Amino acid sequence: MNHTRIAPASCKFYFVDKERAHTDHLRKVLRERGHDVEDNRIIVRNGLFESEIEGILASVRQRQPRAGRAIFLLDQKGFSQVELALVARIFSELPAAEVILTFAADALVNFLGQSLETPQMVSPLQLTESQLHDLVQHRDGNGGRALLQRTLRGHIRTATGAIYDTPFFIRPRQSRRALWFLHLSKHPTARDVMIQRHWEFQNTFQHYGPGDFGMLGWDALKDPNALPLFQFGELDEQQMLTGLLESLPSKLFGLLSEHPVTIDALRHMFANQTAARFSDLDLIILKLVREREFDILNPEGKVRSRSLQRLASTDRVALPSTLLFPELSRR
């Protein structure tokens, strides 16, 4: 593997694992592939991440005192090892950071249905006893797993200070226990880049539900057995765009009833609700504009042409003064 592609001079890598056998093997593999381990760019540590985080944060701040850009891949898998307070500290000290967790979501769901006598098992998740009780109640109700998933997702964002996330599942070929691949950030662009990677690679990441605003368990309360498997394929994309075309008008109408809203603000609002990329949302908005459902205003308030091909983040979506055919409106 090409040396510069793995470790360009502008990057610094930290690998931390508590098992010495793991770090010894990693050093061996890195050397075999031509990397100079411990050259101050590739650092391998045998120990706990909690013990190394202070030095890592200091190193990032020294290299990037303003932005603090860094990606943390915390591959604990077990739900009892995900320290949300640690993730919150990362975002507090490095606002431009991104954190990726591999989270044993299915195992947590099963645990919550069996063992409330040991809430300390989930103490790293910062769930109160009252929250645990509510989650257990959700688990056994209509659409329980989907509702529990949605509740946990909101809790994780709140506890860590993350604003945006992409929670998708990794389905192991030899196990029915899904891992939650959870990307957290405080910036919508970081979230959009991550969702682009899901569409680009189309590997074992998947979810249940359509890709529009019915994604991530939103419709599971209605009919949890009718949810399709979403795998980022061509058919998924077509169905997602069709769903967005039907569901976006009513959402926009509610948002625009008082005043126009910028494209940038709409991206912020919808980022966590759909598998759509920003480019997908723009595509549907432009189609609705051509259908005369909405207008696009430039920053000065002038209506832009309906043949517009590309939206700027400062453009504003507005309700037209009149609908050409009100009875045919998608709203």
N, C-alpha and C positions, 0 to 999 in steps of 0.2 A: 504494500500500500504506500502511496506517495507520501513522503515525509512532510512536505509543506502543506498538503491537504489536511493532514491530521493535526499538525501543530504549527501553524504559521507564526512568524516572529511576533506578531501583534497580540497573540493570545497566551494566556497562562492557564494551566490545567492543574487542578488538585484532585487526587483520587484518595478517598479515605475508606477503609474497611476494617472492622474489628477483628476479622479472621486473618492471621498471618499467612496461612496457606493461600488465601485469595490475593493478598498484596504481593507475595513472592511470585505467584504465577503471573500476575499482571506485569511485574518488572521484567520477567523472562520474555513474555510475549512482546512487550514494547522494544526491548533490545533486539529481539529477532527481526523486528520490522524496521530497524534502523534508527530508533529514537534514543537520544541521550537522556536516560532517566536521571533525575536530580540535577538537571542543568539550569535550575531556577525558572524553567518554563513548564516542565512536567514534574510534578511533585507527588510522590506516592507515600502515604502515611498509613501505618498500622495502628489503629486506635478507634475511638468513638468520634463521630462527627461533632457531637456536642462539645468535645474537648478541643477540637481543631477550629471551630467556627470563629473564635475571636481573631486568630491569626489570619484566617481567610478574608474576613470582612475588612480587617486593617489593610491587607494587601490590595483588595479591590479599591478601597478609598484612596490609597496612595497612588495607584495607577490611573484612577478616574475620579478625582475629587469632586467633580460636578455631577456627572451622570450616574456613576456607580453601576455601569452596565455589567451584568453577570447572569449566567444561567446556572441554577442549582438543580441537579437531578438527584433527588433523595429516594433511593430505591430500597425502601425498607420492606415493602409489600405488606407486612402485618399491620393491621389497623392499630394495634396497641403501641406501635413504635413511632407513629406519626406525631411529632411534637409540634402542635399548631403554634405554641408560643414561640418556638424557634423560627418558624416561618414568618410570624408576625415581626420578629426582630429583624429578619433579613429585609423585609419590605420597609421597615421603619428607618433602617440605616442606609439602604440602597434602593431608593424609590424606583429606579429604572430596571431593577432585577426581575428575573422570571424564575419561578420555582415549579418543578415538575415532580409530582408525587406518584408513586405506584402504590395504590391503596387497595387493600383486600376488602372490597365492598361487599361481596357475597358472604364472606366469612363473618363480617360485622353484622349483617342482617340475621344470619343464623344464630350468632352469639346473643344478640339482643332478645331473641325469642326463647332463650334457654337459661340464661344465668345473670339475673339482676342482683344476685347476692354478692357479686364481686365487681362493683362499679369502678374499682381502681384499675381494672384491666383497660378501661377506656378513658382513664384520666388524662392521657396526653391529648385527647380530642376536646378537652375542656367542656364536656357535656355535664349539665347539672342532673341531679337525680330526677327532677321534674321533667327535664327534656328526655331523659332515658325512658321514663315511664310513658311519655307521649309517643316516642318512637316505637316502643313495643306495641302500643295500641294501634298505631298505623300499620305495623307489620302484618297484623292478622285481619285487617279490614279490607274493604273493597279497593283493589288496586294498591294493596299495602306496600309492596316493594317499591313501586314507582313513587308513591308519596313519601316513603322513607328516604328514598334517593334524593328527591327534590328538597326535603327538609335538611338533610345532611349537607347538601351542596350549598344551600344558603348559609348554614351555620359555619361552614369552613371559610367561606368568603368573609363573613363578619369577624370571625375569630382571628383570621390572619391579616385582615386589612386589604386583601386583594379585592379588586373591583371586577375583574374579568376572569373567566375560566373556560376551559374546554374539557368537560368530563366525558371521556369515551372509554369503552371497555376493550380490554384485551382478552380474547377467549382462547385459553390454551387448548391445543388440539387433543391432549390426553387428560383433560380435567374439565369438569363443568363449573368449577369455581372461577368466576371472572375477577380480573384485576381492574381497578379503576385507574385509568391513565389520566391524571388530573393536572392540567397546566394552569397556573395562577400568575396573574400579573396585575399591574396598576395602570397599564396603557392599552388602549384598544388596538393599536397597530401590532403589538406583540401577540395579542389574541388572534388577530386576523392572519398573521403569518403562520401561527400554529395550525389554524383550521385549513389553511392552504396546503400545509404538509399532509394533513389527513387525506385531502382530495388527491394530492399528487401521488402518494404511495399506495393507497388503497390496500393495505395489508390486513392484519388481523384486528384492526380497530373497528369497532362496530357499536351500534346502539339499537334500541327498539323505538319505533315511532317514525313518523315522516320527518323530513328534514326542515320543514317550515316551522311555524310557531307551535306545532303539535309535537315537537321534539322533546326528548329528555323527560318523558313521563307526564307531560302536560295533559294528554288525552287519556292516560291510563285509568283515570278515575271513572271515565265513562265506560270503557270496554277494554280492560287490560289484556284480554285474549285476542284482540283484533289487531294488535300492533305489529307492523311489519318489521323485519330485520333490516336495519339501515347499514350499508357497507361501503358507501362512498363510490358506488359504481355509476355507470351512465344512466341506468334506469332510475337509480336513486336521485340523481341530479335532475332528470326530467320531471319526476314526481314532485321534488322539492320546489322547482320553479313554478310548476302548475299550482301547487299549494300556496306559494307566496303570492301569486297573482290573484288568488281568490281571497286570501286572508289579510294581505297588507292594506288594501283600500280602507277597510273599517278601522284598522289601527291608526292609519294616517288621518282619517277624518276626525277621530277623537282628539288627536294631538294638535291638529291644525285649526280646530274650531275657534280658537281665540286669536291666534297669530301664526304667521309662517314659522317654520323650524328649519334650521340649517341641516345640510346633509351630514355634517360632522356630528351634530347633536343626535340625529336619527341613528347613526352608526353606534354611538355610545348606548343609546336606549335599547337597541335590538341585539347587541353583540352576544349577550348571554342566553338569548331565547331561541336560537336557530343554528343549524349547521351551515347556513349560508355564509359565503365570503362577502366582504363589502362589495366586491364587483357584482355578485349576484343580486344584492339588494339594489344597487345602482341600475342594473339591467331591468329589473321589474319596475322601478320608479319611472325610468325613461319610457317604458312601454305604457304605463298608466298615463303619463303626460301626453304621449301621442294619441291615446284614446280620449283625451280631453277630460280625464278624471281630476287632474291636478295641473297646476302651473309651476314653472320653475322661475324664480326671481333671482337676478344677480344681486350682489351686495348693495347696489344702489336702489333696488326695488323695482327695476325694469323687468318686464316679462321676457324671458328668453324664448327663442324659436322652438317650436315643437319638433323640429328635425334635429334637435341637439343630440350629439352622439356621446358626449362625455360630461359627467358632472364634476364640479369642483366642490371641495369640502365647504366652501363659503357660500355656495348656492343655497337658496332657501326654497322649500316646497310649500306651496300655498294652495288654498282652495280657489278654484276659478269663480268668477263673479256669477256665472250661470252654467248649468250643465246643458250640453247640446241635446242629449236624449236622457232625461232624468229616469225614465222608466227602464232604461237599459244599463243604468249605472251599476258598477260592481260594489258600490258602498252599501 
